[in-house]
Each structure stands twice: as C-alpha cells, then as structure tokens.
Amino acid sequence: AVVGFAVSLLFHMTQAEVCPPSCNCKSLGEMKGWHIDCSSRKLTEVPALPVNTKRLYLQNNSLTSVPPGALDRLRSLEEVKMFDNPWNCDCHILYLKLWLEDISAPSLANIRCATPAPMRMKSLSQLTGNELGICKRLLPIKCLEFFWRDLILIAGAIITLISVAWALKFSKKLVCQINLSQ
C-alpha cells in the first residue's frame, strides 16, 4: 500500500511538473506521452507544453497568433485542435500555417481567420502569400535605404567605366591623327 501511494504521489508530482497550470492533462501510459486539454480556458497565448505531448486541444480560447518556434518541440504530436480562436491572419500567422501544414492538415482546414476584415471567416489553409500582403511592410526601412545607396553606387561605377572607355577611344584617335600628321 505504501509503494502504491508513493507511485501515485510521484505520478501526480510528475504530472504537475509537465502540465501547464491552465490545462487538464492525462497520461496516456508510461512513456506514451500526454493528452493536454487547454480548451475553453480563455487563453491568449499557448502555454509551455511537455515535449512528449501526443494530443493537444487549444480550441475555443482567445488565441490570435502563435510565436514562431513555440510548437517546434512537439515532435511526437499526433492530434491537435485549435479551431474557434480569434486568429489574426496577418504575416505573423505564417508560422502556425506552415507548422500545421506539416503536422495536421485537417486541423489547419478548421482554423478560420477573425481579423483583418478582408480575411474574416476565411480558412487559414486557403490563404496565399498575396493575401498576406502586409508581409511586405515587415522589411526593415534600412534595407531600402541600402538598396538605393547601392543602386546609385552601381550606376556611378557604370558611368565612370563608360567615360573611361570613351576617353581611351578618343585618345587613340588623337594619337593616330598626330602620327598621321607628322
């Protein structure tokens, strides 16, 4: 009885260490991973999740995006549900879209955009790069300044080379004319 209590206590301590406080977690058996249910918790961000999560339920929360890399550790994931969240389908949703394309196409098809207005109720799976046009604005302004500076330098170098070539050609003609006149 003491051994059973110790094993039970150890199991609950381990569960408390890996289970996010805002979620319900069930072990799928020793070394088989976790069933993590974080649905309907009013979450605004994805909690830290155990690496060996097999099933993840994040539906019906207040998630608008997922930070790049936040879900990369979940390599043994078999099922994920993320629908019924107010997803903001701008450039920052690309990570989630690409991650779900690799992990769960059915889950991707169930995700609908809430914002911006032109994307409202569109499936995340149907969005293309053209619809995520705001991505262009994420280029740093400094890059554009360097582009114009480099373009001007290249144009200057080309004009200089043309001038030198023309000067060489003109000087050859002048040398030829001097030689002929002598």
C-alpha positions as CSV (number, residue, x, y, z in Angstrom):
1,A,0.0,0.0,0.0
2,V,2.9,2.3,0.8
3,V,4.6,1.6,-2.5
4,G,1.3,2.2,-4.4
5,F,0.9,5.6,-2.6
6,A,4.5,6.6,-3.4
7,V,4.0,5.7,-7.1
8,S,0.7,7.6,-7.1
9,L,2.3,10.6,-5.4
10,L,5.3,10.5,-7.8
11,F,2.9,10.3,-10.8
12,H,0.9,13.4,-9.6
13,M,4.2,15.3,-8.9
14,T,5.4,14.5,-12.4
15,Q,2.1,15.4,-13.9
16,A,2.2,18.8,-12.0
17,E,5.7,19.5,-13.4
18,V,4.8,18.9,-17.0
19,C,1.1,20.0,-17.1
20,P,0.5,23.7,-17.7
21,P,-1.5,25.1,-14.8
22,S,-4.2,26.3,-17.1
23,C,-4.8,22.9,-18.7
24,N,-6.0,19.4,-17.8
25,C,-3.5,16.7,-18.5
26,K,-3.9,12.9,-18.7
27,S,-1.0,10.4,-19.1
28,L,-1.5,8.0,-22.0
29,G,0.5,5.5,-20.1
30,E,4.2,5.1,-19.2
31,M,6.4,6.5,-22.0
32,K,3.4,7.1,-24.3
33,G,3.0,10.8,-23.8
34,W,0.4,13.2,-22.7
35,H,-3.2,14.3,-23.6
36,I,-3.2,18.0,-22.9
37,D,-6.6,19.7,-22.9
38,C,-6.4,23.5,-22.8
39,S,-9.7,24.1,-24.5
40,S,-12.2,26.8,-23.3
41,R,-9.7,28.4,-20.9
42,K,-9.7,32.0,-22.3
43,L,-6.0,31.6,-23.1
44,T,-4.4,34.4,-25.0
45,E,-1.1,32.6,-25.6
46,V,0.0,29.0,-26.0
47,P,1.3,27.7,-22.6
48,A,4.6,25.9,-22.2
49,L,3.8,22.3,-23.2
50,P,5.6,19.0,-22.4
51,V,7.8,17.7,-25.2
52,N,6.0,14.4,-25.3
53,T,2.5,15.8,-25.9
54,K,0.6,13.4,-28.1
55,R,-2.8,15.2,-28.2
56,L,-3.2,18.9,-27.8
57,Y,-6.6,20.7,-27.6
58,L,-6.5,24.5,-27.7
59,Q,-9.9,25.2,-29.2
60,N,-12.3,27.8,-28.0
61,N,-9.8,30.2,-26.5
62,S,-8.7,33.8,-27.2
63,L,-5.5,32.9,-29.3
64,T,-4.7,35.3,-32.1
65,S,-1.3,34.0,-33.1
66,V,1.5,31.7,-32.1
67,P,5.1,32.9,-31.7
68,P,7.5,31.4,-34.2
69,G,9.1,28.2,-32.8
70,A,6.6,27.9,-29.9
71,L,5.4,24.5,-31.1
72,D,8.6,23.1,-32.7
73,R,9.5,20.9,-29.7
74,L,6.2,18.9,-30.0
75,R,7.7,16.2,-32.2
76,S,5.5,13.3,-31.0
77,L,2.2,15.1,-31.6
78,E,-0.5,13.0,-33.2
79,E,-3.6,15.2,-32.8
80,V,-4.1,18.9,-32.5
81,K,-7.3,21.1,-32.4
82,M,-7.1,24.8,-32.5
83,F,-10.4,26.0,-34.0
84,D,-12.7,28.6,-32.5
85,N,-10.0,31.2,-31.7
86,P,-10.0,34.8,-33.0
87,W,-6.9,34.2,-35.2
88,N,-5.3,37.4,-36.7
89,C,-4.3,36.3,-40.2
90,D,-1.5,38.7,-40.9
91,C,2.1,38.0,-41.5
92,H,2.6,36.6,-38.0
93,I,0.2,33.7,-38.7
94,L,2.6,32.2,-41.3
95,Y,4.4,30.1,-38.6
96,L,1.2,28.5,-37.5
97,K,0.1,27.9,-41.1
98,L,3.4,26.2,-42.1
99,W,3.6,24.2,-38.8
100,L,0.0,22.9,-39.2
101,E,0.7,22.0,-42.9
102,D,3.4,19.7,-41.6
103,I,1.5,18.4,-38.5
104,S,-2.2,18.3,-39.2
105,A,-3.9,19.3,-42.5
106,P,-7.4,18.7,-41.0
107,S,-6.8,21.0,-38.1
108,L,-5.4,23.7,-40.5
109,A,-8.6,23.4,-42.6
110,N,-10.7,24.1,-39.4
111,I,-9.0,27.3,-38.5
112,R,-10.8,30.5,-39.5
113,C,-9.5,34.0,-39.5
114,A,-11.1,36.6,-37.4
115,T,-9.0,39.6,-38.5
116,P,-8.2,41.6,-40.5
117,A,-11.6,42.3,-42.0
118,P,-10.8,41.1,-45.6
119,M,-9.8,37.7,-44.2
120,R,-12.7,37.3,-41.8
121,M,-14.1,33.7,-41.8
122,K,-11.5,32.5,-44.4
123,S,-9.9,29.2,-43.8
124,L,-6.2,29.6,-42.9
125,S,-5.4,26.8,-45.3
126,Q,-6.7,28.8,-48.2
127,L,-4.6,31.9,-47.6
128,T,-1.9,32.7,-50.0
129,G,1.1,35.0,-49.9
130,N,-0.8,37.6,-51.8
131,E,-3.5,37.8,-49.2
132,L,-0.8,38.2,-46.5
133,G,0.3,41.4,-48.3
134,I,1.2,43.1,-45.0
135,C,4.3,40.9,-45.0
136,K,6.0,43.4,-47.4
137,R,5.8,46.0,-44.7
138,L,7.9,43.9,-42.4
139,L,11.0,44.7,-44.4
140,P,13.2,47.0,-42.4
141,I,13.3,50.5,-43.8
142,K,17.1,50.4,-43.5
143,C,17.2,47.7,-46.2
144,L,15.5,50.0,-48.7
145,E,18.0,52.8,-47.9
146,F,20.9,50.4,-48.6
147,F,19.2,49.3,-51.8
148,W,19.0,52.9,-53.2
149,R,22.6,53.7,-52.0
150,D,23.9,50.5,-53.7
151,L,21.9,51.3,-56.9
152,I,23.4,54.8,-57.1
153,L,26.9,53.4,-56.5
154,I,26.5,50.8,-59.3
155,A,25.1,53.5,-61.6
156,G,28.1,55.7,-60.8
157,A,30.6,52.9,-61.5
158,I,28.9,52.1,-64.8
159,I,29.0,55.8,-65.9
160,T,32.7,56.0,-64.8
161,L,33.6,52.9,-66.9
162,I,31.8,54.2,-69.9
163,S,33.6,57.6,-69.5
164,V,37.0,55.9,-69.2
165,A,36.3,53.7,-72.3
166,W,35.2,56.7,-74.3
167,A,38.3,58.7,-73.2
168,L,40.6,55.8,-74.2
169,K,38.9,55.6,-77.6
170,F,39.2,59.4,-78.1
171,S,42.8,59.4,-77.0
172,K,43.7,56.6,-79.5
173,K,42.1,58.6,-82.3
174,L,44.0,61.7,-81.2
175,V,47.3,59.7,-81.2
176,C,46.6,58.3,-84.6
177,Q,45.8,61.8,-86.0
178,I,49.1,63.2,-84.6
179,N,51.1,60.3,-86.0
180,L,49.5,60.8,-89.4
181,S,50.1,64.5,-89.5
182,Q,53.8,64.0,-88.7
